[in-house]
Amino acid sequence: MSTRWDDYDENHRICLFPIPRFRLVENKRDVGVYVSGVLFALGWWFFIDAVVYASTIDHPEVTLTFVDWMNGIFSTLGLIFVNSVDKSRLLDDDFGYSSNVSACRRFLLFIGLALMGSGLAGSVTVLILKYIMPEIEMPVLYFGIAEVAQNTAIMLSSVALWIAPTNNEYQYNYVL
C-alpha cells in the first residue's frame, strides 16, 4: 500500500532518516531554464574548444573561417527569435488589438526555426564537404564534429526553453 506525501506521518516511518522531498515538479520552469542554459553553454564550449585546438594544431589543409562561425550564430539568433514569442498568445487572433499580431508572432517563430534549421543543416554540410569528403583524419575531423554538436546543443537548448512552462513572474514588458 502506498501512501501519499500529504498523508506521511513522521512517527510511523520505516527508515531512520526521513525520505527527502524532491520539489522538481514545483520548479519546472527553473529546471527548464537551467537545462537550457547548460545546453547552450555546452554547445558554444564545443565550438570554442575546437577553435582553440585549431589554433594550436598545424594542419595546412583546414582552417576555421567565418563559414564555420556563421552556423552557430544563425542557431543562436534562431534561439533568441523562437523564445521571444509568447507561447500563450501564439494562437490568439487579437481582433481588438490588431488583426495581424498573431501572424507576426507566427512569422517570427518561423524565422527563428528557419535560422536554427539552417544553422544545423549548414554545420552538417560543412562537416561533409570540408572534412569527410576530402577524407581528413580524426584530429582535424573534430572541428566539424564540434560544429555539429554545437548546433545540435543550441537547438536542444531552445527546445528545453520552449517546453519549460511559462510563469508570469518571468515575463517582462519592454515599453519604449
N, C-alpha and C positions, 0 to 999 in steps of 0.2 A: 504494500500500500504506500503510495507516495503522498507526501504532504506538500502543500503549497508553502511558499516562503512567508506568507501572511499568517499561516497557522503554526509556524515553527515556535516551539517552546524551548527556551534555554535550559530548563530544568530536566527535560526528558531527552536530551541529546545522547547520541551513542559515542561520538568521538570526544576526546578530551579538549581538543582545540575546536573553536567554532568554525563552521564552514563559511568561507568568505563569500560575500555577495558581489557578483560582478555586475556593474552598472553599465555594461556595454549597450544594452537596449536603450537606456535613457540618454546616452551620449552618442547617438548615431551620427549626428552632424559633426561632432568633434572628431570622431574616428574617421569619417569620410574625408574631412579636410586634412587630417594628419597623413592618412594613407596617400591622398592625392599629392601632398607636398613632398612626401618621401619618394614617390614615383617620379615626380617632376625633377627633383634634385638628383635622383639616381640616373635618370636619362641624360641630363646635362653632364653629370660626372663621368659617365661612359665616354661621351664625346670629348670633353676636356682632357681626360686621361689619354685618349687617342691622339689628340693634338700635341700634348706634351711628349708623348712617346715618339711621335713623328718628328719632333724637333731634335730628339736625341739620336735617332737612327739615321744612318747614311745609306739611303736607297735612292739612286738617281731616277728610277722609273716612276715612282709615285711621290707626288707632293700634294698636300692638302691645300685646296684653293677655296675660293668663295662658293663654288658649287657644293662643296661639302658642308659648308656652314648654312647655306640657303635652306636646306630641307628642315633643319632644326628650328630655324627662325620661322618658317612657314607653319610648322606644327605648334610652336609657341603662340604665334598670333592666332591660329585656329582655336587653341585652348582658351585664349582670352575672349575671343568672339563668342564661342559656344557658351561659356559660363557667364557671359554678360547678359544673356537672355533670361528673363524671369520665367521659370517653368510654369508657374501657376496661371500666368496670364497669356500663355502661348496660344491657347486655343480660343481665347475670347475674341469676340467681334465687338470691339468697343465702338458701337454706333453713336453713342452720345458724345464720346470724346473725339474720336477721329476715325474715319472709315478705313484708313489704311495702316493703322498702328500694328494690328496683328500681322498684316502682310510684311511690314518692315521687320518685325521680330522674326518671322519665318525666314525672310531673306538673309538676315544677319546670322541666323542659325545655319542656313545653307552655306553661306560664305565661310563660316568657321569650320564646318565639316569638310568643305571642299579644300580648305587650306591644310587641315590635318591629313586628309586623304592624299593630297598631292605631296605633302612632306614625306609621308611613309612610302608612297609609290616612287618618289624621286630618290629616296635613300636606297630602296631595293634596286632601282635602275642603276644608280652609281655603283652599288656593290657588284652587280652583274657585269656592267660594261667596263668598269675601271679595275676590278680586282679578280673576278672569276674568269672572264673571257681571256685576258692575257695570261692566265694560269700563274698568278702570283702566289707565292708560298705563304705560310701561316704568319710569320711575324708581322708582315705588312698587310695581310688579309684582315687582321684585327681592326684596321682603320674602317673598313667597310662594314664589318660586323658591328662595331661600336656605333656607327651611324644608324644602322637599322634598329639596334637596341635602344638608342636614344629616342627615335621617333615612335617606336612601339611603347616605350615607357611614358612618353608625353601623351599619347592617345589614351593609354590606360589611366593616366592621371586625370584626364578630362572626364573619362567615364566614371571614375570614383567620385569626382566632384559633382557630376551631374546626378548620380544616384543618391548622394547624400541628401537627406530630407531638408527642405528649406525651413528656416526658422525666422521669425520676424526680427529677432534681435541682431541677425546678421545682415539684414537688408539696409542699405543706405540710400538716401536720396541725394542726388547731386543736382543742385539747382544753381544756375548762373544768374 
